[in-house]
Amino acid sequence: MADVTITASMYIKKEKLEYQSKPTAFTGSIATSNPKGPVPGAIQVTLEGVSIDLSELTTPGYCRIINLDDTNFLEYGIWDPEGATFYPLGEVLAGESYPLRLSRNLQQEYGTGTGTTGANTNRLRLKADTAALNASVEAFEA
């Protein structure tokens, strides 16, 4: 039996555009014998953004981001605290949720040299667009 099953498909219909993907499912596994999660759970997302605390996980893996707001959207991406820079990657509109798999190198620092420096700096960050909102992040051990 699989540890994780993800099912996803997409249907788009707008004027002359009509697209439907086949339902796709895949099974994955969690390497550790005693996985942790979901963490951190419900959070308040501000206009400045909030870094997601994944410190309970040795290696982050499967994750779901849920926007609990009825009106506003949020962005998710990488926060580099050394440069105080947010690199947006995606959006979650009001009432939406998306599964994703976090990189095992998420919290590593990258420089101009040959790979990671080993520093534990870069973070997953959520940022509200128009007003603070409530969201949930459900991350699990890889």
N, C-alpha and C positions, 0 to 999 in steps of 0.2 A: 504494500500500500504506500502511496506517495505521502510525503510529509506536507506538501503544499500543492494545491491545484488552483490554477488561474484560468478563468474563462473570459474571453473578450470577443466582441464583434462590433461592427460599426455599420450604421445605415444612415445615408445622407440623401435628402430629397429637397431640392431648392430649384424652383423653376424647371429648366431643362436638364439640370444635373440630377442624376439618380445613381447612387452607388450603394452596393451592399456587399460587405465582406462575408466570407463564410464564417460561421462560428468557429473560433479557434480556442483550443484548450491545450495546456501543457501541464506537466507535473514536474515538480522540483523537489529538492530535498534540503534538509537542514543538517549541516555537517556535525554540529555539536550534539552530544547525547542528552544534554540538559539545557534546552534552549530557553532564553528569557524573552519576555514580551507579553503584551504590547506595551511599549514605552514611547513617549512620556504620557500619552493620553490627551485629555482636553487641555487646551492652552488658549490664552488671549493673544491675538496677533495685532500688533500696533503698526502705525504708519512708518515708524522708524525700523520696524522689523524685530523679530525675536529669533535667536539662535535656538535650535532644537537640541535638548540635552539627551544624548545617546550614550552617556557614560555608563549606564547599566549593562550595555552590550559590549562584549569583547570585540565582535565583528558584526557591524550592521548588515542586514540582509533585506528580506522582504519588508515592504512598508506600504501603508495606505495613508493618503492625505485627504482629509474630509473638511470641506468648508461648511460650517454650521450656520452661516449667515443667510438671511433671506434676500439680501440686496447687493452686497459688495463682494468683489472678488479679491483673491489673494494671489501673490506670486510666490514661487518657491525657487530656490537657487542656492548658490554657494556664497558664504560670507567669509571674507579674508580679513580677520581682525587686525593684522599687521598694517595693511593698507587701508583699513576702514572702507572696504569696497564690497558691494553686493553685486553678484553676477547672476541675473535672473535667468532661469531655464524654462519655466513654464508657469501657467496660470491654472487656478481652480476657481471656476465661477461659483456664484451663490448656489448652495445646495448640491454641488457636485462632489464626487470623490474619485480618486484614481489610485490604482495600485502601481507600484514601481519597485525595482530592486536597487537598493543603495550600493554604491561601490565600496568594496572592502578598503579602498584607499581614501575614503571620504574625508577623514580627519587629518590626512597627511599634508605637509607643506611642500610645495613644489617651487623650485628656484631655477636659475639659469644654468645650473650644473647638470650632473648626470642623474636625474631622478629625484627621489624624495630626500629630504634632509633628516627625516625621522621626527621632526617636531610635530606636535599634536595641535594643529591650529585651525585649519579650514573647517567650516561648519555648514550643515544644512540649515537654511534660514527661510522663514516665512515672513512676508511683508504685506500688510493690508494696503489696498489702493486708495480708498476714499475715507474710511473711518475704521476704527478698531473693530475687530470682529472675533468671534469664537471659532475655533477649529479643533480638529483632533488629528494627532499623528500617532499611528499604530505601527511601530517598528519592532522587528523581531530579530533574534540572533540568526546569523547566517549558518 
